[in-house]
Amino acid sequence: QVQLVESGGGLVQAGGSLRLSCAVSGSIFRIKDMGWYRQAPGKQRELVATVTSFLTTNYADSVKGRFTISRDNAKNTAYLQMNSLKPEDTAVYYCKAVINFNNDYWGQGTQVTVSS
């Protein structure tokens, strides 16, 4: 069984920063891509950023230059450093990992609220 546990969400003022973490545990043979997605009220879940096992990154245009995704393969953990936060970044942020034989696993989500 595999678990993803996110942490680091919270309430922050516009212009502030938060760092999200996603720790993977359980029966892990290999973690391929890891990524962060978000879902705002009344909107569809959208990709924020992804990082491959070779540390290649990809970002949504809306967060380029403000967010940085990284991962520590030794700790099976991914991070999302979010700077210059805007009210429109308010959402539930979900971690996703492609694990073992291309199986997708999701975390439970962590709330990020940016006040203006």
N, C-alpha and C positions, 0 to 999 in steps of 0.2 A: 504494500500500500504506500502511496506517495502523498505527501502533504506539502502545500505551499502556505506559508504564513507571512503575511504582510504586516509591516509596522511603520510608524513614522508620520502618519497623517495627523491632521489637526486644523486649528484655526490660526490664520495668519493675516496680517494686513497686506494690502497691495504693495508690491515692491519687495516683500519679504522673501524668505527662503524656507524650504523644507527638504528633508532627505528621507525618501522612502526606502525600505529594505524588504526583500523577499527571500526568505530562507526555505530551501527545499530539503525535505527529509524523507526517509523511507527506503524502499527497495529501488535503489537507483543504480543503473548500470552506466548510463550516459545521459548527460543533459545537453541537448543541442541548442536551439535558439531559446532565448528568454526575452520577455517583452513586458511592457507596461501598456495598459489600455485604460480608458476612462469612460465613464458614462454619467452625463449630467441629467438632471430631471427632465423627462419628456423627450430625451434625445437618444439616438442609438449609440451603442458602445463604439468607440473609435480608437484606432491605434495612436499611441503616443510615441513610443520608441521601442526598438528591438536591438538585441546584440546577439551575435552568433557565438559559437564556441571558439571561433578564431578571433573574437573581439571586434568584428566588423559591426558598425552601428548604422542605424537608420532612424530618421526622425520625421514626425509630422511637421509640415511647414509652419504650423502655428506655434511650435515650441522650439524650433531651431534657434540656436544662439542663447537660449535661456535654460534649457534642460540638458542634462548630461546623464546618459545611461552607462553603467559599468557593471562588471561582475567579477567575483572572486571565485574561480573554479575550485580552489582548494576548500572553500567554505560552502560551496553550492548555494551561493547567495548573489542576488542581483540588487543593484541600487539605482535610484533615480534621484539625482540632485536637481532640485527645481529652484531656480533663481528668478528674480524680477517677476514674481507671481502677479497675475492679473485676476480680477473677479471672474472673468470667463474661464479661468482654469478650475473653478469650483466644480467638483465631481467626485464620484466614487472611483478610486483608482484600483485597478485589478492587475495582478501579476499573472502571466501565463508562461509556462515552460513546456517545451517539447522534450519528452523524456523517454529513454529506452527505445522502443521500436516505434518511434514517431507518434507517440500518444500525447495528446494535449491535456495539460492539467492547469486548473485555475485556482487562484487564491480566493479568499472570502471577500476581499475588498477592504479598502481603508478610505475614510472620508477626508477629503481636502476641501477646506472652505477658505476662500480669500475674500476678505471684507474690503470695501472701497473707502 
